Amino acid sequence: MHFLSYLKIGIEIIILWYAIYMILVFIKGTRTEQLLKGVVIIGAIFVIAQQCKLDAILWVMVRLFPLSVLALVIIFQPELRRGLARLGQFGIYQEDGGMIEEISRCAGHLSGKRIGALIAIEREVGLKNYIESGVLIDGKVTKELLISIFSAKAPLHDGAVIIQHGRIVAAGCLLPLTQEANILKSLGTRHRAALGLSEETDAVCIVVSEETGSMSISMSGKLMYDLSEENLLKMLKEIFFNPHRLRGKRLLKMLSKLSPSVSEKGR
């Protein structure tokens, strides 16, 4: 009986640990993270009110609690839906292959038309601050939607599109520019913004040059340019579907097999 009791406790601890871990991973870098901080503060106030017997505060909090739960469910319905959909992924988030193909097709189309574009795909590090600098969209990733956003007459074409959890969450976003001086002078603001974001986060950025139509990708503070649509697709699949995510020299080695034009910051 003692063994079964310990086994039961162990299973409960594992389940609770996994649930808490998934919640923290899911809310990291999102507005829900700020909400959780607020809930913790309210909980602390409730405990203090109980200990100090502050009856008026307790009465208000008890009466408002049911309404607060309902309001949170309504406000954060999209986040809750995506969170439940991700529970079966065992803590490992992989990009949808169809989404990656849509991005590659869009980049190839824009490259042929010489239309500038900057797309950032969030990974482990949240991009909440940059998302809030743009216009919220929350749309499915499709070639047509991305092309319409980056159209020369579109009001959001100058900023970056940010993709989070397989959806376009915002457009017209402002990204930090790299301070690295030892890069090609021909690279414009989009390339510098892609480098800047990849220096500060683990996001993957795809850039289409308005001047030359060349396609580039930035990751881990490195910029690879003059990629074909086929090579860009291979690159994205390798990044998001390889269980041992590429880093540093291994990344550059793989890219050198795909394209002769590889540029590394500081090279």
N, C-alpha and C positions, 0 to 999 in steps of 0.2 A: 504493500500500500504506500509505503514511503516513497518508493521508486516512482510509482505512478503519479503521486502528488508532485514530486519534483519535475517529472516530465511534463505534466500539465502546466506548471508554473513556467517552465522553460519555453514551451510552445506559445504561451500567452505573451511572454516577454518578446519573443521573436516577431510575433504578429504586430504587437504594439510598436516595436522599433521600426519595422518595415513601413507601417502606416504613417508614423511621424516623419520618417525619412522621405517618403513620397510626397507628403504635404509640403515639407520644407523645400524640396527640389522644385516642386511645381510652382510655388509662390515666389521663388527667388527672383528678384529683379522685376517684379510686377507690382501693380497697385495693391494686390492682395497682401503683399508683405507689409505695407504700411497699415492696412486694416488689422493684421494680426497684432502689430505693436499696440494699436488702439485697444484691441480686445484685452490684451495683457494688462494694460493700464487700468481699464475699467474693472477687470477682475481683482486687481490689487486694491482699488478703491472699495470694492464690495467687501473684501476680507477685512480691511481696516475699519469699515463702517460696522461690520459685525462685531469685531473685537471691542470697539469703542462704544457700541450700542447707540449708533447714530440712527435713530428710528426714522427720521424724515427721509434721509438719503436711501435707506433700505427700502422704504415704502415706494419711493419713486422708481428705483431700479427694478424691483420685483414687478411693478405694474408695466414698465416699458420693455421688459425682457422679451415677452412673446412677440410684440410688434417689431422689435429689433431683428429677431431671427427671421421673420417673414420678409422684412425689408432687405436683409442681406442676401437671402435666397434669390429675390427678384433682381437686385442690382448686379449680383455676380453670377447670374445664370450662365453666361458663356464660359466663364472660367470653370465653373462646376462641371459643365458638360464635357469640356476638354479634359478636366482632371479625371473624371470617371472613365473616359475613353482610354486614358493612358495607364490605368491601374494594371492592365494585363501585360504591360511591356516590361515588367520586372526591373524598373528603375533605369532602363536603357532606352533613350529616345533616339530613333533613327528617322531621318527624313524620308518622306514618301518618294518612291522612285519616279512616279508620275509628275510630282512637283518639280523635281530636279530636271526632268526632260522639258517641262514647260519653261523653266528659266533658261535653259540652254537654247531652246528654239527661239525664245524672245530675244536673247542676246545675239543670236545669229541673224535674225531679221533686222534688228536695230543696227547691227554692224554693216549689213549690206546697204542700208539707207543712210548710214553715217549720222545716226541719232544718238546723242549722248545718254548714258544711263548709269546709275549706281544702285546696286542691290546688296543689302547686307542680310545675311542669314544668321540668326541668333543660335548659339550652341549652349554651353554650360553657363557662361556669364550673362546675366540679364542686361538688356539694353533699354531698361525702363526710362532713364533720363533722356535718351535720344528719341525714343518713341514719342515722349511728351512734347518734343520740339516740333513735331510734324502734325499732320491731320490724320485722325484715326479713321480707319477704313474697315478692318476686319472682314476681308473678302477672300474667296478662294483663289489660290495661285493658278492663274491661267496666262497663256501667252497673250491673249487678246487684252486682258485687263492691264497687264504690265505695259504693253505697247501703247494703250490709251493714256496711261499715266505719264509716260515719257514722251508723248507727242509734243512737238515744238509749241503747239498752241495751248497745251494743257497747263493750268496754273501751277501744278505741282512738279513739273518736269525737271526743275533745277535741283531739287533736293533728292535725298536718298529714300528708297523704299526699304522698309524693314520687314523681314519675314520671321515670324515667331510661331513655333509649334505647327508648322505647315500651312500657315495662313498669312496673308498680307495684313499686318496690323496697322501700319501707318505709311504715309507717303509725304514727300516734301520735308523730310527730317534733316536736321543739321548734325553733321559728324565732325569730330575733332580733326584738325589738320596735323600731319606729321611735322615735327620740328627737325627731322633729319635733312641735312644739307647735301649729303652725298648721294643724290638720286638724279636721274636724267632730267635735264632742264626742259625737255619737251613734254614732260608729264604735267598735266593740268591739275585743276583743283579737285576734280573727282578722284584722280589717282592718289593725290595727297590725303584726301579724306579717307579713302579706303585703307591706306597705309596707317593713318592715325588711329582709326578704329581697331585695326588688327593689332596695333601695338598695345592698346589699352584693354582689349578684350580678346576672347578666342573666337570672335565672329569671323565668318568667311564673307568676303566682299567680291562682287563681280562688277567690273567696270567696262563700259563701252565708250571708246573715245569718239567725241563729236568731230574732231579734226581729221583723224585717220581711219576711224571705223574699227580699229583694232580692239580685240577683247582681252581683258586682263583679269587676274584673280589675285586677291591679297589674303594672306593668312599668316599669323604668327610674326607680324612685322616684316614680311617678305612680299615682294610683288613680282608676279610672273606675267609677262605680256606677250602679245602676238600669238594668242591661242586660237586654234580653229574651233568651230562649234563642236566637232567630234571630240577634240582633246579636252575642251571645257567640260563636256558631259562626263568623260572618263575621270577627269580630275574630281568633279563633285561626287561621283559615285565612290571613288576611292576614299575621299574624306569622310563621307557620311555612312558608308556601309562597311568600311574596314574596321573590325573590332579593335585593332591596335592603331589608333588614330595617328596619322603621319605628323612628324615634327622635324624641324631643322633640316639637316643634310639629307635625311631619308626622303623628305618631301621634295627637295630640289632634285635628288637623284631620279625619283620617279617622273618628275616633270621634264627632265632633260631627255627622257626617252620619248616623250610625247611631242615636244616642240623644241626646235633649235634656238628659239629666242626666249631665254630665261634671264630675268634681271633680279638680283637680290639686293636689297637695301644695304648700302655700305660696301658693296662689292668693288 
